[in-house]
Amino acid sequence: MTKNYITKDSKLRKQQPMAAGLLDYFPAALAAVAEHSFIGNEKHNPGQTLHWSRQNSADHADCIVRHVIDRGEFEEVTFNGKTYIVRHSAALAWRALALLQEELEAEGATPGRGSRFPEAIKDPTPLNFGVSDDFMNNQHWELTPKAHAAIKDFNRLDASVKRGRRGAAAQKASKRAAKRSRAVPKPVRKRK
């Protein structure tokens, strides 16, 4: 089922009351999720403008379960010498929104303007997928053709969104990227 959730149709917009049906329902919760976005940006993109780096930590369903287990609790984290208090329920809500956004994009919805997709990789270079630097530095990574195509689609989509294009071309790129996003690079041992 394809549905673009952000519509220009005035009758359909009445069925999506973002202020009365979202902001007015959950103002404190949404503020906590926004704060979690800020803390996540400090962790993954220190010193950069607030944005969602789509290549970082995409295991939303597993993280949702972990945050459900820890709901009602807090965690103290330190990035770049600054300490933050993370509320697990806010992290849970952020992950649920991220999962829903990606599902809707797979059906043709346009990504948010705060999304940043991975840059195209021209050479097989070491990539960090959450493993130690020692492991990464001792591996030669080779991307499959499917992974290269997914990265190209993400970049094409990101470029079209930055240029303000949110039409059919961006939706096609989003669909292609979503289909290919599960492509994972495989480590290949170098022969001596």
C-alpha positions as CSV (number, residue, x, y, z in Angstrom):
1,M,0.0,0.0,0.0
2,T,1.5,3.3,-1.0
3,K,0.3,6.5,0.7
4,N,2.1,9.8,0.9
5,Y,1.2,10.9,4.5
6,I,2.0,14.5,4.0
7,T,-0.7,15.6,1.6
8,K,-1.7,18.9,0.0
9,D,-5.4,17.9,-0.2
10,S,-7.2,20.1,2.3
11,K,-9.9,17.5,3.1
12,L,-7.3,14.8,3.8
13,R,-5.2,17.3,5.9
14,K,-8.2,17.7,8.2
15,Q,-7.8,14.0,9.0
16,Q,-4.2,14.6,10.1
17,P,-4.5,17.2,12.8
18,M,-0.8,17.5,13.7
19,A,-1.2,20.2,16.3
20,A,-4.5,19.1,17.8
21,G,-4.0,15.4,17.4
22,L,-0.2,15.2,18.2
23,L,1.4,18.3,19.8
24,D,-1.6,19.0,22.0
25,Y,-1.8,15.4,23.1
26,F,1.8,14.8,23.9
27,P,3.7,18.1,24.4
28,A,6.1,16.9,27.2
29,A,6.7,13.5,25.5
30,L,7.5,15.1,22.2
31,A,9.9,17.6,23.9
32,A,11.6,14.6,25.5
33,V,11.9,12.9,22.1
34,A,13.3,16.1,20.6
35,E,15.9,16.2,23.5
36,H,16.8,12.6,22.7
37,S,17.4,13.6,19.1
38,F,19.7,16.3,20.3
39,I,21.6,13.9,22.5
40,G,21.8,11.3,19.7
41,N,23.2,14.0,17.4
42,E,25.9,14.9,20.0
43,K,26.8,11.2,20.1
44,H,26.8,10.4,16.3
45,N,27.5,13.8,14.8
46,P,29.3,16.0,17.3
47,G,29.6,19.6,16.3
48,Q,27.2,19.2,13.3
49,T,23.8,20.6,12.7
50,L,21.0,18.5,14.1
51,H,20.2,15.7,11.6
52,W,19.3,12.0,11.6
53,S,22.3,10.0,10.2
54,R,20.4,7.2,8.7
55,Q,23.5,4.9,8.5
56,N,23.9,4.9,12.3
57,S,22.2,2.3,14.5
58,A,19.3,1.1,12.3
59,D,18.3,-1.9,14.5
60,H,15.1,-0.1,15.7
61,A,13.0,-3.2,16.7
62,D,15.8,-4.7,18.9
63,C,16.4,-1.3,20.5
64,I,12.7,-0.8,21.1
65,V,12.5,-4.0,23.1
66,R,15.6,-3.1,25.1
67,H,14.1,0.3,25.9
68,V,10.8,-1.3,26.9
69,I,12.7,-3.5,29.3
70,D,14.3,-0.3,30.8
71,R,11.2,1.9,30.6
72,G,10.9,4.3,33.5
73,E,14.7,4.3,34.1
74,F,17.5,6.7,33.1
75,E,21.0,6.2,31.9
76,E,23.9,8.6,32.3
77,V,26.0,8.9,29.1
78,T,29.0,11.1,28.4
79,F,30.0,12.3,24.9
80,N,32.8,14.7,24.2
81,G,33.3,15.5,27.8
82,K,29.6,16.4,28.5
83,T,27.3,14.2,30.5
84,Y,23.6,13.7,29.5
85,I,20.7,11.9,31.3
86,V,18.9,9.7,28.8
87,R,15.3,8.6,29.6
88,H,14.7,5.1,28.2
89,S,11.1,5.9,27.4
90,A,12.1,8.8,25.3
91,A,14.6,6.6,23.5
92,L,11.8,4.0,23.0
93,A,9.5,6.7,21.5
94,W,12.3,7.9,19.2
95,R,13.0,4.4,18.0
96,A,9.3,3.7,17.4
97,L,9.0,6.9,15.3
98,A,12.2,6.0,13.3
99,L,10.8,2.5,12.6
100,L,7.4,3.9,11.5
101,Q,9.1,6.5,9.3
102,E,11.2,3.9,7.6
103,E,8.2,1.7,7.0
104,L,6.2,4.6,5.5
105,E,9.2,5.5,3.3
106,A,9.3,1.9,2.1
107,E,5.7,2.5,0.9
108,G,6.6,5.7,-0.8
109,A,6.5,8.4,1.8
110,T,9.0,11.2,1.5
111,P,11.9,11.2,4.1
112,G,12.0,14.1,6.5
113,R,14.3,17.0,5.7
114,G,16.4,16.2,8.7
115,S,17.5,12.8,7.3
116,R,21.0,12.3,6.0
117,F,21.8,9.2,4.0
118,P,25.2,7.6,3.7
119,E,27.6,9.0,1.2
120,A,28.5,7.0,-1.9
121,I,31.6,4.8,-1.4
122,K,33.9,4.8,-4.4
123,D,36.5,2.4,-3.1
124,P,36.1,-0.6,-0.8
125,T,37.3,1.1,2.4
126,P,37.0,0.1,6.1
127,L,33.5,0.9,7.3
128,N,32.4,0.8,11.0
129,F,29.2,-1.1,11.6
130,G,29.4,-1.0,15.4
131,V,32.4,-3.3,15.8
132,S,35.8,-2.4,17.4
133,D,38.4,-0.3,15.6
134,D,40.9,-3.2,15.9
135,F,38.6,-5.5,14.1
136,M,37.8,-2.9,11.4
137,N,41.5,-2.0,10.8
138,N,42.3,-5.7,10.2
139,Q,39.6,-6.2,7.6
140,H,39.3,-5.4,3.9
141,W,35.6,-4.6,3.2
142,E,34.1,-5.3,-0.2
143,L,30.6,-4.0,-0.9
144,T,28.3,-6.2,-3.0
145,P,26.8,-4.6,-6.2
146,K,23.5,-4.6,-4.3
147,A,25.0,-2.5,-1.4
148,H,26.6,-0.1,-3.9
149,A,23.2,0.4,-5.6
150,A,21.5,1.0,-2.3
151,I,24.1,3.7,-1.4
152,K,23.6,5.3,-4.8
153,D,19.9,5.4,-4.3
154,F,20.2,6.9,-0.8
155,N,22.5,9.6,-2.1
156,R,20.2,10.3,-5.1
157,L,17.3,10.6,-2.7
158,D,19.2,12.8,-0.3
159,A,20.3,15.1,-3.1
160,S,16.8,15.4,-4.5
161,V,15.4,16.2,-1.0
162,K,18.1,18.9,-0.5
163,R,17.2,20.5,-3.8
164,G,13.6,20.6,-2.7
165,R,12.4,17.8,-5.0
166,R,9.8,15.7,-3.2
167,G,8.0,14.3,-6.2
168,A,8.0,11.0,-8.1
169,A,11.7,10.8,-8.6
170,A,12.4,11.1,-4.9
171,Q,9.7,8.5,-4.1
172,K,11.2,6.0,-6.7
173,A,14.7,6.5,-5.2
174,S,13.2,6.0,-1.7
175,K,11.5,2.7,-2.7
176,R,14.7,1.4,-4.4
177,A,16.8,2.5,-1.3
178,A,14.4,0.8,1.1
179,K,14.5,-2.5,-0.9
180,R,18.2,-2.5,-1.0
181,S,18.9,-1.1,2.5
182,R,19.4,-4.6,3.9
183,A,22.5,-5.1,1.8
184,V,25.5,-5.6,4.1
185,P,29.1,-5.4,3.2
186,K,31.0,-8.7,3.6
187,P,34.5,-8.9,5.0
188,V,37.0,-10.4,2.6
189,R,40.5,-11.5,3.7
190,K,43.3,-10.0,1.7
191,R,45.6,-12.6,0.0
192,K,49.3,-12.0,0.5
